[in-house]
Amino acid sequence: MIRYFRTFLMAAETASFSAAGARLGLTQSAVSTQIRRLEEDLGYALFDRSGKSVTLSEEGRQLLPDATRFVALYESMKGSAQARPDTAPLDLGAVSTVQSTLLPKAMQRFRIAYPDTHVNIVPGMSTQLLTQVDARELDIAVLVKPRLGIPPELKWVPLLHERFVAIAPAGAPADLKTLLATVPFIRYNRHSTGGQLVDRYLKRHRLWVREGMELDEPAVILQMVGEGLGCAIIPADLVPLRQTPNIEEVPMPGPPLFREIGVLVRQSALKRAPAAALIEAFVAVAPPTGAGEAGEAGESGVTPALPPEAA
């Protein structure tokens, strides 16, 4: 909550959310989000908003002196603790496939160096986790790389390129167009980054589907297909594809389809030794499958490596 008060003071000083964001290293949307959540917590509006300008409300003017003292007191408390070891908790976001595969192995490595650091693990889809890192609600997130690029105040550490495969119950048609026209399609949630990749692939290749169901857990979709409930196109490197019975892989026309999974972290968070160690643990356990290949996701191959700040 202290960061919200810092943002409030800067916005009050500059009378602009965009100017406050520029000084704090935040996007304008992140400033707006923090101010809105502070207002929701306090129960009243802090600013009167008119077009692109903002002015303090009467309640905001009354709060200003207390907020200034509050932030100053916190800074003095923080200064007296600089020599202490970093034992603050880490807030880590992760998409579902990472939670069930890479996360346990990464935490095992991380615990060797930091056995007492509390890690709060937050689930979510990539779009949600990106917003939470941008708003400083998460220190680190392991997610699918955003299509629209990475904000300059954030750092992207690639882990793997994961290929998509078309899967069907045993005995289903082996031609994808025929399969999709005759067997119910189990969609990867279109609100997720991976689901949007699948949707664009289908439209690009003019493939029409028989809608069956839609969910955002690739491992569960794999089980559904194994039970004969439909066919699907899912990212395959982090699910037990080969170990699931009654599954057949169906060739997909066109260039291979990939998504890039990596770690998103704030530049400032990399200065914390536990955060850097956790990222290093994810890099160490990431499988090489698909690394260095490019697909229709529009991502070029990269060798997973820590940035200099986290080395």
URZISUL-V169895 format. One record per residue. PSI is psi in whole degrees, 0 to 359 (none if undefined). OMEGA is omega in whole degrees, 0 to 359 (none if undefined). Layout:
((PSI & OMEGA) (PSI & OMEGA))
//
This chain:
((332 & 182) (325 & 180) (330 & 177) (322 & 178) (323 & 175) (316 & 180) (320 & 177) (313 & 180) (319 & 180) (320 & 178) (323 & 178) (322 & 181) (319 & 186) (345 & 184) (32 & 181) (128 & 177) (323 & 180) (319 & 178) (320 & 177) (318 & 178) (320 & 179) (320 & 180) (328 & 184) (354 & 183) (32 & 180) (158 & 171) (161 & 178) (322 & 180) (324 & 178) (319 & 177) (314 & 180) (319 & 180) (315 & 181) (317 & 180) (318 & 181) (318 & 181) (327 & 175) (319 & 178) (319 & 179) (321 & 181) (322 & 181) (331 & 179) (15 & 177) (161 & 181) (137 & 179) (337 & 183) (148 & 167) (120 & 186) (128 & 178) (106 & 183) (230 & 181) (353 & 182) (154 & 176) (144 & 176) (151 & 180) (136 & 171) (173 & 178) (319 & 178) (323 & 179) (319 & 178) (323 & 179) (328 & 181) (335 & 189) (311 & 180) (317 & 180) (320 & 180) (322 & 179) (315 & 179) (321 & 181) (312 & 180) (319 & 179) (319 & 178) (318 & 179) (317 & 180) (322 & 179) (323 & 177) (319 & 180) (320 & 181) (327 & 181) (349 & 183) (13 & 185) (329 & 184) (352 & 182) (151 & 176) (153 & 181) (102 & 179) (10 & 181) (147 & 179) (159 & 174) (133 & 175) (114 & 186) (122 & 174) (148 & 180) (139 & 174) (164 & 190) (317 & 183) (329 & 177) (321 & 181) (323 & 185) (356 & 183) (290 & 185) (325 & 187) (310 & 181) (320 & 180) (319 & 179) (319 & 180) (326 & 178) (316 & 178) (318 & 182) (321 & 183) (337 & 179) (318 & 182) (330 & 185) (73 & 184) (339 & 187) (358 & 181) (123 & 179) (128 & 178) (117 & 178) (114 & 186) (123 & 184) (121 & 178) (163 & 176) (168 & 173) (162 & 187) (318 & 181) (322 & 178) (316 & 183) (323 & 177) (315 & 179) (321 & 182) (324 & 175) (317 & 181) (325 & 180) (6 & 179) (24 & 175) (340 & 175) (144 & 175) (317 & 187) (149 & 172) (140 & 175) (116 & 191) (182 & 175) (135 & 185) (130 & 180) (146 & 180) (328 & 189) (13 & 177) (173 & 184) (127 & 176) (147 & 186) (334 & 181) (357 & 179) (155 & 180) (135 & 178) (125 & 177) (107 & 183) (144 & 178) (308 & 180) (155 & 169) (118 & 184) (125 & 183) (151 & 174) (145 & 176) (151 & 171) (131 & 182) (150 & 182) (159 & 174) (152 & 179) (135 & 179) (357 & 179) (165 & 179) (141 & 183) (357 & 176) (128 & 188) (318 & 181) (315 & 179) (319 & 180) (311 & 184) (333 & 181) (342 & 187) (339 & 183) (135 & 179) (140 & 183) (127 & 177) (107 & 187) (143 & 166) (124 & 189) (123 & 183) (353 & 173) (345 & 179) (157 & 179) (317 & 180) (321 & 178) (326 & 177) (324 & 176) (316 & 179) (316 & 181) (317 & 179) (323 & 178) (314 & 180) (317 & 181) (321 & 181) (323 & 183) (10 & 177) (48 & 180) (120 & 181) (144 & 187) (158 & 169) (106 & 185) (129 & 179) (295 & 178) (172 & 183) (128 & 178) (168 & 189) (24 & 178) (100 & 181) (323 & 180) (323 & 178) (321 & 177) (318 & 178) (317 & 178) (320 & 179) (316 & 180) (319 & 178) (332 & 178) (2 & 177) (18 & 184) (352 & 180) (187 & 176) (171 & 184) (166 & 169) (117 & 186) (158 & 169) (135 & 197) (345 & 189) (339 & 182) (19 & 174) (156 & 183) (65 & 185) (311 & 184) (337 & 184) (354 & 182) (123 & 182) (162 & 174) (30 & 180) (135 & 173) (138 & 177) (134 & 182) (130 & 180) (141 & 178) (127 & 179) (154 & 178) (179 & 178) (154 & 179) (147 & 180) (129 & 182) (159 & 166) (147 & 178) (128 & 176) (138 & 181) (186 & 181) (129 & 175) (128 & 184) (148 & 175) (142 & 179) (320 & 181) (327 & 181) (336 & 180) (342 & 179) (344 & 178) (125 & 182) (318 & 179) (322 & 179) (315 & 179) (321 & 180) (324 & 179) (319 & 177) (316 & 179) (324 & 179) (319 & 177) (318 & 178) (320 & 183) (327 & 185) (355 & 181) (131 & 179) (152 & 180) (358 & 186) (123 & 175) (356 & 182) (140 & 177) (2 & 179) (154 & 178) (145 & 181) (193 & 183) (352 & 175) (352 & 177) (20 & 182) (138 & 176) (153 & 182) (140 & 178) (148 & 176) (121 & 181) (128 & 180) (149 & 177) (144 & 172) (161 & 181) (326 & 183) (333 & 185) (1 & 183) (none & none))
//
